[in-house]
Amino acid sequence: MAIIQFPEGMKWGTATASYQIEGAVNEGGRGTSIWDTFSKTPGKVVNGDNGDIACDSYHRYEEDVELLTDLGVDVYRFSVAWPRIFPNGTGEVNQEGLEYYHRLVDKLIEKGIEPMCTLYHWDLPQALEDKGGWNNRETIDAFVQYAELMFNEFSGKIKSWLTLNEPWCISFLSNYIGAHAPGNKDLQLATQISHHLLVAHGLTVKKFRNLGIEGKIGFAPNTTWLEPYSNRQEDIDACNREIGWYIEWFMDPVFKGNYPEFMLDWFKKKGVQLEIKDGDMEAIQQRVDFLGINYYTGHIARYKENSGLLDWELVEMNYDRTDIGWPIFPEGFYNVLMRIKESYGDIPIYITENGSCYNDEPENGQVKDNGRISYLQQHLTALSRAIASGVNVKGYITWSLLDNFEWAEGYSMRFGIVHVNYRTLERTKKDSYYWFKQTIANNWFEN
Ligand SMILES: N=NNCCOCCOc1ccc(-c2cn(C[C@@H]3NC[C@@H](O)[C@H]3O)nn2)cc1
């Protein structure tokens, strides 16, 4: 057995997102989002699930904050539903929407919990999608306007901001692979959207600075790791293309002011013609105060000509998998963090999402989710290795506080440390909740 100790001052937290937990989609003046539309499109979401009720956190936020308080977290990462603030994306502001988030934030502050606000966690106002969504540069301006209103409204209350959650999912998963809203399958469109997202991020950071808002701002790319099956250069290059699609494609423009040439060349080979307007790259390269990193899983892979977008194939290594089928691959977490340190230096990092899917149900009021505890132990051990190797980690935020609407998987996949009965909306603390609570209290755990 080993004691895994974390640095003094390490911040601990949990994360959620508006469309996944709030429900109340037709209450409080909220406008329609692309996920309302997508989830009600037949065949898009398992069991035809949608976020109409979800965890009903719009009404039960005080109960959720009690769970956070008992857990002893330092920070709670939540997202704001843009359609609650601007029901049509721009124009008239919905005061009821602002009031809901004031209630939530005030309750967090009352309990001594730091609110970390994600401005965009995928619920784009449908009215903007109807005008081209993120492919329309006007959406960039609309996002900056929305962010400016939030900065001014919550200045002094919210001091940790994230512009975008997982821009790879917003652009490529949602507009090339097509698995998420709005469900396009067009590489040119997706790549251009990824650029507009980065411009929106940069202009929002610039607005944050110009307003002189107290606090820190960053963004939260999602990452993955592919370990080459062999030391053949073709295998190494293939794995670096997939890793680069998540990491360098989004982080090089922010930290270096340019897209990675090897990815640009690859996309050009695939017929992509990226339109970059004068000033875009300068806008993107605004200094961020911290980098959010989301990590779930990785794989072993090797080169395979004309296979998928990036010419690689998985090699089955029979790793244990979580209930959503993702390999348990903690070494990938360490490798991602080391890749980021080597590429971008000592930028302060918050792990803004790391967690696992286990669908254990309550038995006599207890949820024995040993798989999730083991996943947390393995990945927190990998995190401690990265910290020992000099990665500037400031905090760890697990996904998620609650079981919730897991996008295209609907309610079939559970990531929470708290179980939610979707019929009664009853919350039940899982064994992982109690394990995480003890780890937070100790700032260490025993492996
Ligand atoms: N790369 N090629 N893929 C080929 C085919 O993929 C099809 C499906 O792909 C993916 C990839 C990634 C995800 C995903 C989900 N979460 C969990 C959420 N994170 C934000 C928060 O809201 C959590 O709910 N993180 N990532 C889902 C599906």
The ligand as an ORCA input file, in Angstrom:
! r2SCAN-3c Opt
* xyz 0 1
  N     -12.261     10.135    -31.993
  N     -13.059      9.484    -32.712
  N     -14.262      8.986    -32.314
  C     -14.999      8.112    -33.203
  C     -16.450      7.938    -32.817
  O     -16.754      8.612    -31.656
  C     -18.108      8.628    -31.314
  C     -18.303      9.166    -29.924
  O     -17.157      9.958    -29.539
  C     -17.186     10.549    -28.295
  C     -16.018     11.153    -27.864
  C     -15.987     11.765    -26.634
  C     -17.114     11.751    -25.818
  C     -17.051     12.356    -24.498
  C     -18.036     12.352    -23.534
  N     -17.485     12.968    -22.480
  C     -18.098     13.172    -21.152
  C     -18.653     14.582    -21.194
  N     -17.565     15.579    -21.208
  C     -18.272     16.808    -20.933
  C     -19.376     16.444    -19.986
  O     -20.564     16.998    -20.479
  C     -19.458     14.913    -19.995
  O     -20.800     14.483    -20.128
  N     -16.268     13.382    -22.768
  N     -15.986     12.991    -23.995
  C     -18.291     11.143    -26.271
  C     -18.317     10.537    -27.504
*
